[in-house]
Amino acid sequence: MIRRVLGAAVVIALAACNPKSPNGGVSAPPSLSPGVTPSPVALRISGHGTQKRPVRFVETKENRKQFEILTRSFQSKGAAGTAVLLYNNVNINFFGKDGSVLSATAPHATIDQRTNLVVMTGGVHAHNSAGMTLVCDTLTYDRSSEMVHGDGNVVITNPNGFRGTGNHFDSDTSLTNATMQ
């Protein structure tokens, strides 16, 4: 304990002896050699919520909410702009330009900032306010086009009793402009 206190005192004393630079205490950043670009700092960030108090993320585009994520836990790996974000026990609300909302739940989701894709896996269940439902193995949301793509055991139903099945579908978030294969 005494060594820690003495060590801290020495560090503080040495920091106090550091003279200020002649330009008023502001020092210039170190210059890089020509042709050398700084590499981004890779970070690893994680967080945990609970069922009653999940972690919440909101993504906006052009002053409009694009999607909202509620998750029990998350982890981010990589530098800003190139990170991969991993979510567990996730609920994502996708907001369409037309005001539609598609609410989807899945055991896992990944956002890859390089590809601009949100990928939900492990069995996805989704519904919208118009009463349409969607079930598929994997749901991919393209952040650029704002379209959803479902793969594996796709089932779409509507409140009128329509039931469509296939292996792949593409749609907007309202699920009204869909193609299925």
C-alpha positions as a Markdown table, in Angstrom:
| # | Residue | x | y | z |
|---|---|---|---|---|
| 1 | Met | 0.0 | 0.0 | 0.0 |
| 2 | Ile | 2.8 | 2.4 | 0.9 |
| 3 | Arg | 4.6 | 1.6 | -2.4 |
| 4 | Arg | 1.4 | 2.5 | -4.3 |
| 5 | Val | 1.0 | 5.8 | -2.5 |
| 6 | Leu | 4.7 | 6.7 | -3.0 |
| 7 | Gly | 4.5 | 5.7 | -6.7 |
| 8 | Ala | 1.4 | 7.9 | -7.2 |
| 9 | Ala | 3.2 | 10.8 | -5.4 |
| 10 | Val | 6.2 | 10.5 | -7.7 |
| 11 | Val | 4.1 | 10.5 | -10.8 |
| 12 | Ile | 2.2 | 13.6 | -9.6 |
| 13 | Ala | 5.5 | 15.4 | -8.7 |
| 14 | Leu | 7.0 | 14.6 | -12.1 |
| 15 | Ala | 3.9 | 15.8 | -13.9 |
| 16 | Ala | 3.9 | 19.0 | -11.9 |
| 17 | Cys | 7.5 | 19.6 | -13.0 |
| 18 | Asn | 6.7 | 19.5 | -16.7 |
| 19 | Pro | 7.1 | 23.1 | -18.0 |
| 20 | Lys | 4.4 | 24.6 | -20.3 |
| 21 | Ser | 5.2 | 25.1 | -23.9 |
| 22 | Pro | 6.0 | 28.7 | -24.9 |
| 23 | Asn | 2.7 | 29.0 | -26.9 |
| 24 | Gly | 0.5 | 29.2 | -23.8 |
| 25 | Gly | 0.4 | 25.5 | -22.9 |
| 26 | Val | -0.9 | 24.2 | -26.2 |
| 27 | Ser | 1.5 | 21.8 | -27.8 |
| 28 | Ala | 1.5 | 20.9 | -31.4 |
| 29 | Pro | 0.6 | 17.4 | -32.4 |
| 30 | Pro | 3.5 | 15.2 | -33.5 |
| 31 | Ser | 3.9 | 15.3 | -37.3 |
| 32 | Leu | 3.9 | 12.1 | -39.3 |
| 33 | Ser | 6.4 | 11.1 | -41.8 |
| 34 | Pro | 5.4 | 11.8 | -45.4 |
| 35 | Gly | 3.3 | 9.0 | -46.9 |
| 36 | Val | 2.4 | 7.6 | -43.5 |
| 37 | Thr | -1.3 | 7.7 | -42.5 |
| 38 | Pro | -2.5 | 7.0 | -39.0 |
| 39 | Ser | -4.3 | 3.8 | -38.5 |
| 40 | Pro | -7.7 | 3.9 | -36.7 |
| 41 | Val | -7.8 | 2.6 | -33.2 |
| 42 | Ala | -9.6 | -0.8 | -32.9 |
| 43 | Leu | -11.9 | -0.8 | -30.0 |
| 44 | Arg | -13.8 | -3.6 | -28.2 |
| 45 | Ile | -16.8 | -2.4 | -26.4 |
| 46 | Ser | -19.5 | -4.5 | -24.7 |
| 47 | Gly | -22.6 | -3.8 | -22.6 |
| 48 | His | -25.3 | -5.7 | -20.9 |
| 49 | Gly | -28.9 | -4.9 | -20.1 |
| 50 | Thr | -31.8 | -6.9 | -18.6 |
| 51 | Gln | -35.1 | -8.1 | -19.9 |
| 52 | Lys | -36.8 | -5.1 | -18.1 |
| 53 | Arg | -34.0 | -2.6 | -19.0 |
| 54 | Pro | -32.5 | -3.6 | -22.3 |
| 55 | Val | -29.7 | -1.7 | -24.0 |
| 56 | Arg | -31.1 | 0.7 | -26.6 |
| 57 | Phe | -29.5 | 1.9 | -29.9 |
| 58 | Val | -31.1 | 4.3 | -32.4 |
| 59 | Glu | -29.9 | 4.7 | -36.0 |
| 60 | Thr | -31.0 | 7.8 | -37.9 |
| 61 | Lys | -30.7 | 8.8 | -41.5 |
| 62 | Glu | -31.6 | 12.2 | -42.9 |
| 63 | Asn | -33.1 | 13.3 | -39.6 |
| 64 | Arg | -35.4 | 10.3 | -39.5 |
| 65 | Lys | -35.3 | 7.3 | -37.3 |
| 66 | Gln | -34.2 | 4.3 | -39.5 |
| 67 | Phe | -34.1 | 1.6 | -36.9 |
| 68 | Glu | -34.1 | 1.1 | -33.1 |
| 69 | Ile | -32.4 | -1.9 | -31.4 |
| 70 | Leu | -33.3 | -3.3 | -28.0 |
| 71 | Thr | -30.9 | -6.0 | -26.8 |
| 72 | Arg | -29.9 | -7.8 | -23.7 |
| 73 | Ser | -26.2 | -7.7 | -24.6 |
| 74 | Phe | -23.9 | -6.3 | -27.3 |
| 75 | Gln | -20.3 | -6.2 | -28.4 |
| 76 | Ser | -18.5 | -4.0 | -30.8 |
| 77 | Lys | -15.2 | -5.0 | -32.4 |
| 78 | Gly | -13.2 | -2.7 | -34.7 |
| 79 | Ala | -12.5 | 0.9 | -35.5 |
| 80 | Ala | -15.2 | 3.5 | -36.1 |
| 81 | Gly | -16.7 | 3.1 | -39.5 |
| 82 | Thr | -15.4 | -0.5 | -39.9 |
| 83 | Ala | -16.7 | -2.1 | -36.7 |
| 84 | Val | -18.8 | -5.2 | -36.5 |
| 85 | Leu | -21.5 | -5.0 | -33.8 |
| 86 | Leu | -22.9 | -8.2 | -32.3 |
| 87 | Tyr | -26.3 | -8.4 | -30.4 |
| 88 | Asn | -27.9 | -11.1 | -28.4 |
| 89 | Asn | -31.7 | -11.5 | -27.7 |
| 90 | Val | -32.5 | -8.7 | -29.9 |
| 91 | Asn | -35.6 | -6.8 | -31.0 |
| 92 | Ile | -35.3 | -4.4 | -33.9 |
| 93 | Asn | -37.9 | -1.9 | -35.1 |
| 94 | Phe | -37.3 | -0.9 | -38.7 |
| 95 | Phe | -38.9 | 2.5 | -39.7 |
| 96 | Gly | -40.0 | 2.9 | -43.3 |
| 97 | Lys | -40.0 | 6.2 | -45.2 |
| 98 | Asp | -43.8 | 5.7 | -45.5 |
| 99 | Gly | -44.2 | 5.6 | -41.7 |
| 100 | Ser | -44.5 | 1.8 | -41.5 |
| 101 | Val | -42.8 | -0.1 | -38.7 |
| 102 | Leu | -41.5 | -3.6 | -39.0 |
| 103 | Ser | -40.8 | -5.2 | -35.5 |
| 104 | Ala | -38.5 | -8.2 | -35.6 |
| 105 | Thr | -37.0 | -10.4 | -32.9 |
| 106 | Ala | -34.2 | -12.9 | -33.1 |
| 107 | Pro | -31.6 | -14.6 | -30.9 |
| 108 | His | -28.7 | -12.8 | -32.7 |
| 109 | Ala | -28.1 | -9.8 | -34.9 |
| 110 | Thr | -24.9 | -8.4 | -36.5 |
| 111 | Ile | -24.3 | -5.0 | -38.0 |
| 112 | Asp | -21.3 | -4.7 | -40.3 |
| 113 | Gln | -20.5 | -1.0 | -40.8 |
| 114 | Arg | -18.5 | -1.8 | -44.0 |
| 115 | Thr | -21.3 | -3.5 | -45.8 |
| 116 | Asn | -24.1 | -1.4 | -44.2 |
| 117 | Leu | -26.1 | -4.6 | -43.5 |
| 118 | Val | -28.1 | -5.6 | -40.4 |
| 119 | Val | -28.4 | -9.4 | -40.3 |
| 120 | Met | -30.7 | -11.1 | -37.8 |
| 121 | Thr | -30.2 | -14.9 | -37.3 |
| 122 | Gly | -31.3 | -17.9 | -35.4 |
| 123 | Gly | -35.0 | -17.8 | -36.4 |
| 124 | Val | -36.6 | -14.4 | -37.0 |
| 125 | His | -40.2 | -13.5 | -36.1 |
| 126 | Ala | -41.5 | -10.1 | -37.4 |
| 127 | His | -44.8 | -8.3 | -37.7 |
| 128 | Asn | -46.1 | -4.9 | -38.6 |
| 129 | Ser | -49.0 | -2.7 | -37.6 |
| 130 | Ala | -51.1 | -3.8 | -40.6 |
| 131 | Gly | -51.2 | -7.3 | -39.2 |
| 132 | Met | -48.7 | -8.9 | -41.6 |
| 133 | Thr | -46.3 | -11.5 | -40.1 |
| 134 | Leu | -43.0 | -12.8 | -41.3 |
| 135 | Val | -41.0 | -15.8 | -40.2 |
| 136 | Cys | -37.6 | -16.8 | -41.6 |
| 137 | Asp | -34.2 | -18.2 | -40.7 |
| 138 | Thr | -32.3 | -15.0 | -41.5 |
| 139 | Leu | -33.5 | -11.5 | -42.1 |
| 140 | Thr | -31.1 | -9.0 | -43.7 |
| 141 | Tyr | -31.8 | -5.2 | -43.7 |
| 142 | Asp | -29.8 | -3.1 | -46.1 |
| 143 | Arg | -29.3 | 0.3 | -44.5 |
| 144 | Ser | -28.6 | 1.9 | -47.9 |
| 145 | Ser | -31.7 | 0.7 | -49.8 |
| 146 | Glu | -33.9 | 0.3 | -46.6 |
| 147 | Met | -35.0 | -3.1 | -48.0 |
| 148 | Val | -35.4 | -6.3 | -46.1 |
| 149 | His | -34.4 | -9.8 | -47.4 |
| 150 | Gly | -35.4 | -13.0 | -45.8 |
| 151 | Asp | -33.7 | -16.4 | -46.4 |
| 152 | Gly | -34.6 | -19.9 | -45.3 |
| 153 | Asn | -38.1 | -21.2 | -44.5 |
| 154 | Val | -39.8 | -18.0 | -45.3 |
| 155 | Val | -43.5 | -17.6 | -44.3 |
| 156 | Ile | -45.5 | -14.4 | -44.8 |
| 157 | Thr | -49.1 | -14.1 | -43.7 |
| 158 | Asn | -51.6 | -11.3 | -43.7 |
| 159 | Pro | -54.8 | -10.7 | -41.7 |
| 160 | Asn | -57.0 | -11.8 | -44.7 |
| 161 | Gly | -55.7 | -15.4 | -44.4 |
| 162 | Phe | -53.1 | -15.2 | -47.2 |
| 163 | Arg | -50.1 | -17.4 | -46.5 |
| 164 | Gly | -47.0 | -17.4 | -48.7 |
| 165 | Thr | -44.0 | -19.7 | -48.3 |
| 166 | Gly | -40.6 | -19.8 | -50.0 |
| 167 | Asn | -36.9 | -19.9 | -49.5 |
| 168 | His | -36.2 | -16.2 | -50.2 |
| 169 | Phe | -38.0 | -12.9 | -50.3 |
| 170 | Asp | -37.3 | -9.2 | -50.8 |
| 171 | Ser | -39.5 | -6.4 | -49.6 |
| 172 | Asp | -39.7 | -2.9 | -48.1 |
| 173 | Thr | -40.4 | -2.6 | -44.4 |
| 174 | Ser | -44.1 | -2.4 | -44.9 |
| 175 | Leu | -44.1 | -6.0 | -46.3 |
| 176 | Thr | -46.6 | -4.9 | -49.0 |
| 177 | Asn | -44.1 | -4.7 | -51.9 |
| 178 | Ala | -42.6 | -8.2 | -51.7 |
| 179 | Thr | -41.3 | -10.8 | -54.1 |
| 180 | Met | -40.9 | -14.4 | -53.0 |
| 181 | Gln | -39.0 | -17.3 | -54.5 |
